């Protein structure tokens, strides 16, 4: 019997991590409801999120230094996310071989080392 597992992640600006941030709870519950085909009452969370966002915006706009720091943090985060999305696991961008190419190369390798495999490799053998 297969068990289906799902993980969820909600992004909260790190400068708000120690505060109430209803928008994160709303985003999480929206995805859970969508996946589970549920109808959840999220109106109060949505309203609370709008209220908190308004208070945050007031505080940020009220102090130019805070606004500058928040803008810099958000730009840094956006740049990080963009870099992660474009990151390749390869050392350099290149085309990967197809399954057929990999299979053919493996068959060539086996054919070249056929005698080694028949008699078994020893510690002194090099491949």
C-alpha positions in Angstrom: 0.0 0.0 0.0 1.5 3.3 -1.1 1.3 6.3 1.2 1.1 9.7 -0.3 3.1 12.4 1.4 3.0 16.1 0.8 5.1 18.9 2.2 4.2 22.6 2.3 6.4 25.6 2.7 5.3 29.2 3.4 7.6 32.1 2.9 7.6 34.8 5.6 9.9 37.7 5.3 12.6 37.0 7.8 12.3 40.5 9.3 8.7 39.5 10.2 9.3 36.0 11.4 8.8 36.9 15.1 5.4 38.6 14.5 1.9 37.5 13.6 1.7 37.1 9.8 -1.8 35.9 8.8 -1.0 36.0 5.1 1.4 33.0 5.5 -1.3 31.0 7.3 -3.8 31.9 4.7 -1.5 30.9 1.8 -0.7 27.6 3.5 -4.4 26.8 4.2 -5.3 27.8 0.6 -2.9 25.2 -0.7 -4.0 22.5 1.8 -7.7 23.2 0.9 -6.9 23.0 -2.8 -5.0 19.7 -2.5 -7.6 18.1 -0.2 -10.6 19.6 -2.1 -11.8 21.4 1.0 -13.7 24.6 1.5 -12.1 26.4 4.4 -13.4 29.7 5.9 -10.4 31.9 5.3 -12.1 35.3 5.2 -11.0 36.3 8.7 -7.4 35.4 8.0 -7.5 37.4 4.8 -8.9 40.4 6.6 -6.3 40.0 9.4 -3.5 39.7 6.7 -4.7 43.0 5.1 -4.7 44.7 8.5 -1.2 43.5 9.4 0.1 44.4 5.9 -1.3 47.9 6.3 0.4 48.3 9.7 3.7 47.1 8.3 3.4 49.5 5.3 2.7 52.4 7.7 5.8 51.6 9.8 8.0 51.1 6.8 6.8 54.3 5.1 7.0 56.3 8.3 10.8 55.8 8.6 13.0 56.3 5.6 15.8 54.2 7.1 13.5 51.3 7.7 12.1 51.6 4.2 15.6 51.5 2.8 16.5 48.4 4.8 13.3 46.5 3.9 13.7 47.4 0.2 17.3 46.1 0.3 16.2 42.9 2.1 13.4 42.2 -0.4 15.7 42.8 -3.4 18.3 40.5 -1.9 15.7 37.8 -1.4 14.4 38.3 -5.0 17.9 38.0 -6.4 18.5 34.8 -4.3 15.3 33.2 -5.5 16.1 34.1 -9.2 19.5 32.6 -8.8 18.2 29.4 -7.4 15.6 29.0 -10.2 18.3 29.4 -12.8 20.9 27.2 -11.1 22.0 24.1 -12.9 23.4 21.1 -11.1 26.0 20.7 -13.8 29.4 22.5 -13.5 28.7 24.0 -16.9 25.6 24.1 -19.1 25.7 21.3 -21.6 23.3 18.8 -23.1 22.9 15.6 -21.2 23.2 12.3 -23.0 20.0 10.4 -23.8 19.1 7.1 -22.2 20.1 5.4 -25.4 23.5 7.1 -25.4 24.1 6.1 -21.8 23.1 2.5 -22.5 25.4 2.3 -25.6 28.3 3.8 -23.6 27.7 1.3 -20.8 27.7 -1.6 -23.3 31.0 -0.4 -24.7 32.5 -0.2 -21.3 31.3 -3.8 -20.5 32.7 -5.1 -23.8 36.1 -3.5 -23.2 36.3 -5.1 -19.7 34.7 -8.4 -20.6 37.7 -10.4 -19.7 38.2 -8.6 -16.4 34.6 -9.4 -15.3 34.9 -13.0 -16.4 37.9 -13.6 -14.1 37.1 -11.1 -11.4 39.1 -8.0 -10.6 41.9 -8.1 -8.0 43.2 -5.2 -6.0 46.2 -4.9 -8.4 44.0 -4.5 -11.5 43.3 -1.2 -13.0 40.3 -0.3 -15.1 
